[in-house]
Every structure is written in structure tokens, then in C-alpha cells.
Amino acid sequence: MVSTSLRRRCESLPDAVFAKVLLLLPAVEIARSCALVCRQWRDATQDASLWNELCAGSGLRELDALRCMGGWKGLFGTVYGLNLVASPHFSRIHHIEAEQMKRQALRTWEPKHRLIYDRICNVEENHDEPPSFCHWAAEGGSVFQRGGGDGVLREDPPQGCPPCPAALDKPVLATSYEWVGVQQLIGLHTFANKFLDTSPPLIFSIWFAGRQGSPSVFRVKVLLQDELKNVIHSWDSGDARATESKWRQIKSIIYGYPQGLRSIVVKVAGKSMIHGSGFYGAKFTSVRLHFLPFTQVKFHLAEGQGPEQSVVYY
């Protein structure tokens, strides 16, 4: 909470100086906390020049802001506030909803995701229902009916551990005894090439946990691809030990990669270290991937999230 004395000192500053002070804060604090302090602070957080400055070096143009509802602030929220990952909690998509999604045209600054048949296992399979869809491709296939356990299983609620603190009422995916997982392709065709060719930083995060009594490991990869689907850069978390019955988060910044980004592939996998059947491997959910303004990278680097380093929060 901002003290009265601090607020009064800020009120005495010229508007241009006060704007420079706001730029020293994370954008999320400017949009949320600062806007609630008083009328002067709220008006300052609505200033288009402030959000234009926050987009410095991004390749975003005045024309982009004019075409976006809310001007520069709206453009900032559209480009940087959007989770590029579809179905971050691996929910199934009903066939009627899927048909509607197929007919919808993509908007500017909206990522493209493939709609595929849902091959993720479910605890209760109803073969009388029409097939559902998903944005995630399952590498192992749906083999739960055979009891093979070499695929991935959608759990809601999670079995053998508490719900994820970031997604209390959302599904999670549980893995099995081999390295199995899911992947998603994210197309960036509606993003301006001028913006993409600045190699904008990305911030990635995911939550994972182990089942009680079952040591397991977890791994995630993010592949950046050019127009021909060639990988121009990759980030790999390495093998992370999943703590039994305890959720943790991996979070990292991806930046400094070559020009030419046009699509992204996110791969998530896990396995049990002791079981030879069943879905006792690592669980994961709440996958997030955002573009990050160059002006905001410093705040995350201060937390230790380097370009080739993952940070695990307990």
C-alpha cells in the first residue's frame, strides 16, 4: 500500500517526471496497483505515451495502436497479456464447440492452434459420445482401456496429490512408465513480421508434481521455428525431479534468439521412476507462454530467470 506522504510527494512531480518513475515498475503493477492509488495515478496509468514507452524496441507501430481498441494500452495488453498456449489445463473440447471454432476467423495478434482428435486417456471413457477434440497431440496414444499405461491420462481431480495451487478446479495430465507426453504447435501468422523479427522475449511457466509414493521425473522443451518449421532456437528444462504430493513451478525467460520466429512448439513429458505400468509418472498443468516487452526483462532477470536457466519455485 502506498503511504499518504509518498503519494503527496509524487503528486508534486511534473507529469513527465512521474511517468519516468512509473516506468521503473513492472507493467502489471502499473496497470493494477498504481491505478488504484488515486485519481492522478489512475490518469497517469491511462496515458498513451506511457504504454508507447513500455513497447519501446518492439517493432509495434502507431498504426497498430490505432487499429487496436484502447490504443497503446490496449495493444500492450493484446500482445503481451495473451497466453499463447491454448487449453493450458488440457481440457477436452466438445465437438459442437470445435465446429464453431473451425468457422471462426483469426483476429490480428491471435495465435493459431490445431484442433485434433483428443487422444488423451480419461478415467471414465464414454464411447457412445461423439469424439471430442483437443489442442494437444498425445505422443503415446489412448491406451487406458487396455490397461497398458503407456500414454497420458487426464485427471480431474488429480490422483495421489493435492490440486495444483494455480489451478484448483482444473484437469492435470499424469504420465506413465516411459517418457511420454504431449505437444502443441502455436502459429504466429497473424503477428506482424516487424514485431516477430525483433526476436521478442518470451516467458514460459508450467506447474508439475509427483504422485504420493511414486518418484518421477518431468521435462519440458520449447522450440522456436522459422517459416519453414526449422528450429532456430530451443529451450530445454532438463530432467526435473517431481516432488511427491507437492506442486512446483518452472519459470524461465527465452530471449536473445535469432530472427525469423514464425511458430512455437511446446513439448511436455514425464515418467515414473519405479512403476512398470499405470499412470504413476509426473503430473503437470497450467502451461503459460507470453511475449515479454524488452523493457520488462530486467524485472524477471532480477529474479534469476536467465535465457538458458529454469527457476523452480517451491
C-alpha positions in Angstrom: 0.0 0.0 0.0 1.3 3.5 -0.9 1.7 5.8 2.1 0.0 9.2 2.1 3.3 11.0 2.3 4.7 9.2 -0.7 1.6 9.8 -2.7 1.8 13.6 -1.9 5.4 13.7 -3.0 4.6 12.0 -6.3 1.7 14.5 -6.8 4.2 17.4 -6.7 6.3 15.9 -9.5 5.8 17.2 -13.1 3.8 14.7 -15.2 6.7 13.8 -17.4 8.9 13.0 -14.4 6.2 11.0 -12.7 5.8 9.0 -15.9 9.5 8.1 -15.8 9.0 6.9 -12.2 6.2 4.6 -13.3 8.4 3.1 -16.0 10.7 1.8 -13.2 7.9 -0.6 -12.2 6.6 -3.9 -13.7 3.8 -3.3 -16.1 1.4 -5.4 -14.1 1.9 -3.2 -11.1 1.3 -0.1 -13.3 -2.0 -1.5 -14.7 -3.3 -2.9 -11.4 -1.9 -1.4 -8.2 -0.9 2.0 -9.3 -4.2 2.7 -11.0 -6.0 2.2 -7.6 -3.9 4.7 -5.6 -5.7 7.9 -6.5 -7.2 9.8 -9.5 -3.9 11.3 -10.5 -2.1 7.9 -10.6 -5.0 6.4 -12.4 -4.9 9.1 -15.1 -1.2 8.6 -15.4 -1.5 4.9 -16.0 -4.0 5.6 -18.8 -1.6 7.9 -20.7 -0.9 6.5 -24.1 2.7 7.8 -24.1 3.4 5.6 -21.1 2.4 2.4 -22.8 4.1 3.5 -26.0 7.3 3.8 -24.0 6.8 0.3 -22.5 6.6 -1.0 -26.0 9.9 0.6 -27.0 12.0 -1.5 -29.3 9.2 -4.0 -30.0 8.5 -3.1 -33.6 4.9 -2.1 -32.8 3.8 0.9 -34.7 1.4 3.8 -34.2 -0.8 2.2 -36.9 -1.0 -0.9 -34.8 -2.2 1.1 -31.8 -4.8 3.0 -33.8 -6.3 -0.3 -35.0 -6.5 -1.7 -31.5 -9.3 -0.9 -29.1 -7.7 1.1 -26.2 -4.9 2.5 -28.2 -1.3 1.8 -27.0 -2.5 0.4 -23.6 -5.0 -1.9 -25.4 -2.3 -3.0 -27.9 0.1 -3.7 -25.0 -2.5 -5.9 -23.3 -3.3 -7.7 -26.5 0.2 -8.6 -27.5 1.8 -9.2 -24.1 -1.2 -10.2 -21.9 -2.3 -13.2 -24.1 -1.3 -16.7 -23.2 -0.1 -18.2 -26.4 -0.8 -21.7 -25.2 -4.4 -22.9 -25.9 -6.1 -25.2 -23.4 -3.4 -24.6 -20.7 -5.1 -27.2 -18.5 -5.6 -29.8 -21.2 -9.4 -29.6 -21.1 -11.4 -31.5 -23.7 -13.2 -29.5 -26.4 -16.8 -30.7 -27.2 -17.4 -31.5 -30.8 -20.0 -28.7 -31.2 -17.6 -26.1 -29.8 -14.9 -27.5 -32.0 -17.1 -26.9 -35.1 -17.7 -23.4 -34.1 -14.0 -22.8 -33.5 -13.2 -24.1 -37.0 -15.5 -21.5 -38.6 -14.1 -18.5 -36.7 -11.5 -16.4 -38.4 -8.4 -15.5 -36.5 -8.0 -11.9 -35.3 -4.9 -9.8 -35.5 -2.4 -10.8 -32.8 -4.2 -14.1 -32.2 -2.1 -17.3 -32.3 -3.3 -20.2 -34.4 -3.7 -23.7 -32.9 -4.5 -27.0 -34.4 -7.8 -28.8 -33.5 -7.1 -32.5 -33.4 -9.0 -35.6 -32.1 -8.5 -36.0 -28.4 -6.2 -39.0 -27.8 -5.5 -38.3 -24.2 -6.8 -41.0 -21.9 -9.6 -40.3 -19.5 -10.6 -42.2 -16.3 -14.2 -42.6 -17.5 -14.4 -43.2 -21.2 -17.9 -43.0 -22.8 -17.7 -44.5 -26.3 -21.3 -43.6 -27.1 -20.5 -39.8 -27.1 -19.2 -38.1 -30.3 -15.4 -37.7 -30.3 -14.0 -34.7 -28.5 -11.1 -32.5 -29.6 -8.0 -31.0 -28.1 -5.2 -28.6 -28.9 -2.6 -31.1 -27.6 -1.2 -34.0 -29.5 -0.6 -37.1 -27.3 2.6 -38.9 -28.2 1.6 -42.3 -26.6 -2.0 -42.5 -27.8 -5.1 -43.5 -25.9 -4.4 -47.0 -24.4 -6.1 -46.7 -21.0 -8.7 -49.2 -22.0 -6.0 -51.9 -22.4 -4.5 -51.1 -19.1 -1.2 -50.5 -20.8 -0.5 -47.2 -19.1 2.0 -46.1 -21.8 0.0 -42.9 -22.7 -1.0 -39.9 -20.7 -4.1 -39.7 -18.5 -6.3 -36.7 -17.9 -7.2 -36.5 -14.2 -9.8 -34.2 -12.6 -9.2 -34.0 -9.7 -5.5 -35.2 -9.6 -4.9 -38.6 -8.1 -2.4 -39.2 -5.3 -1.6 -35.5 -4.7 -3.5 -32.3 -3.9 -4.9 -29.9 -6.6 -2.4 -27.6 -8.2 -2.5 -24.2 -6.3 -2.6 -22.3 -9.6 -5.5 -24.4 -11.0 -7.6 -25.8 -8.1 -10.5 -26.9 -10.2 -8.7 -27.7 -13.5 -7.6 -31.0 -15.0 -4.0 -32.2 -14.9 -2.1 -34.7 -17.1 -0.5 -37.8 -15.5 2.3 -39.7 -17.3 3.3 -43.3 -17.0 6.4 -45.6 -17.0 8.1 -44.4 -20.3 8.9 -40.9 -21.5 5.5 -39.9 -22.8 3.8 -36.6 -23.1 2.0 -34.1 -25.2 3.0 -31.2 -27.6 1.3 -28.2 -29.1 2.1 -26.2 -32.2 1.5 -22.4 -31.9 1.3 -20.5 -35.2 2.1 -16.8 -35.2 0.8 -15.9 -38.7 -1.4 -13.0 -37.5 1.5 -11.3 -35.7 3.3 -8.6 -37.6 6.7 -9.8 -39.0 8.2 -6.5 -37.9 7.3 -7.4 -34.4 8.5 -11.0 -34.6 11.8 -10.1 -36.3 12.8 -8.1 -33.2 13.1 -11.5 -31.5 10.7 -10.5 -28.7 11.5 -12.2 -25.3 9.2 -15.0 -24.1 8.3 -16.0 -20.6 7.3 -19.7 -20.1 5.9 -21.4 -17.0 4.3 -24.7 -16.0 3.4 -26.5 -12.8 4.3 -30.1 -12.1 4.1 -32.6 -9.2 4.6 -36.3 -8.4 2.2 -38.8 -7.1 2.4 -40.0 -3.5 4.8 -43.0 -3.2 5.9 -42.7 -6.8 9.2 -40.9 -7.5 9.1 -39.4 -11.0 10.8 -37.0 -13.4 9.5 -34.2 -15.6 10.8 -32.4 -18.7 9.7 -29.6 -21.0 11.0 -28.2 -24.2 10.1 -25.0 -26.1 11.1 -25.0 -29.8 11.2 -21.7 -31.8 10.7 -22.3 -35.6 11.0 -20.2 -38.7 8.6 -20.0 -41.6 9.9 -23.4 -42.9 9.5 -25.1 -39.5 13.3 -25.1 -39.0 14.2 -24.8 -35.3 16.1 -21.6 -34.8 16.3 -21.8 -31.0 15.3 -24.3 -28.3 15.0 -24.2 -24.6 15.1 -27.4 -22.5 14.4 -27.6 -18.8 16.4 -30.8 -18.4 15.2 -33.6 -16.2 13.5 -32.2 -13.1 12.7 -34.4 -10.1 8.9 -34.2 -9.4 8.3 -33.9 -5.6 5.8 -36.4 -4.3 2.4 -34.8 -3.5 3.9 -31.3 -3.9 3.4 -28.9 -6.8 6.3 -26.8 -8.1 6.6 -24.3 -10.9 9.3 -24.0 -13.6 9.5 -20.5 -15.0 12.1 -19.1 -17.4 12.7 -16.3 -19.9 13.6 -17.2 -23.5 15.4 -14.3 -25.3 18.4 -13.4 -27.4 17.4 -15.9 -30.1 17.9 -15.3 -33.9 15.4 -13.5 -36.1 12.8 -15.4 -38.1 10.3 -16.6 -35.4 7.0 -17.7 -37.0 5.8 -20.6 -34.8 6.5 -22.3 -31.5 6.2 -25.9 -30.3 5.8 -26.7 -26.6 6.6 -30.3 -25.5 5.9 -31.6 -22.1 6.7 -35.1 -20.8 7.3 -37.2 -17.7 7.6 -40.7 -16.3 7.6 -42.8 -13.2 11.0 -44.0 -11.9 9.8 -47.2 -10.3 6.5 -48.4 -11.7 6.2 -50.5 -14.8 2.5 -49.9 -15.5 -0.3 -47.5 -14.7 -0.2 -43.7 -14.6 2.2 -43.1 -11.7 4.5 -40.6 -13.5 4.9 -36.9 -13.1 1.7 -34.7 -13.4 1.6 -31.2 -14.9 -0.9 -28.4 -15.7 -1.2 -24.6 -16.1 1.1 -24.1 -19.1 1.7 -20.4 -19.9 3.7 -18.7 -22.6 3.7 -14.9 -23.1 5.6 -12.4 -25.1 7.5 -10.1 -22.8 8.4 -6.4 -23.6 12.1 -5.7 -23.7 11.5 -3.0 -21.1 10.3 -5.7 -18.6 13.0 -8.3 -19.0 15.1 -6.6 -16.2 12.4 -7.3 -13.6 12.5 -11.1 -14.4 16.3 -11.3 -14.6 16.4 -9.8 -11.1 14.6 -13.0 -10.0 17.3 -15.1 -11.6 15.4 -16.3 -14.7 18.2 -16.4 -17.3 17.9 -17.2 -21.0 19.1 -20.8 -20.6 18.2 -21.3 -17.0 15.0 -22.6 -15.4 14.0 -21.5 -12.0 12.0 -23.8 -9.7 9.7 -22.2 -7.2 8.6 -24.2 -4.2 
